[in-house]
Amino acid sequence: MCGIELAEDLATVLEFNGKKFYFCCEGCKRIFQKKPKKYSK
């Protein structure tokens, strides 16, 4: 979402359409959850 790179073990994870997405924080994860198709392309 925001472009921050970090190790997988530090990230917040969400699975969408069978694929895992990694986020730096819950805020970025919530943005993704509102419009997942926009960001999962």
Phi, psi and omega in degrees: 000305187258350177094359178290134176255134178208166181295145181305322183290347177262350186274158170269133187246143175221136176259132179221125181052041177077007181240140179271136176241139185244137184230153180284335183202170179296328179298314178294322178297319179295321177299315178299316184296333180290324181218065186299325181294329179295322187261349185262013181284000000 
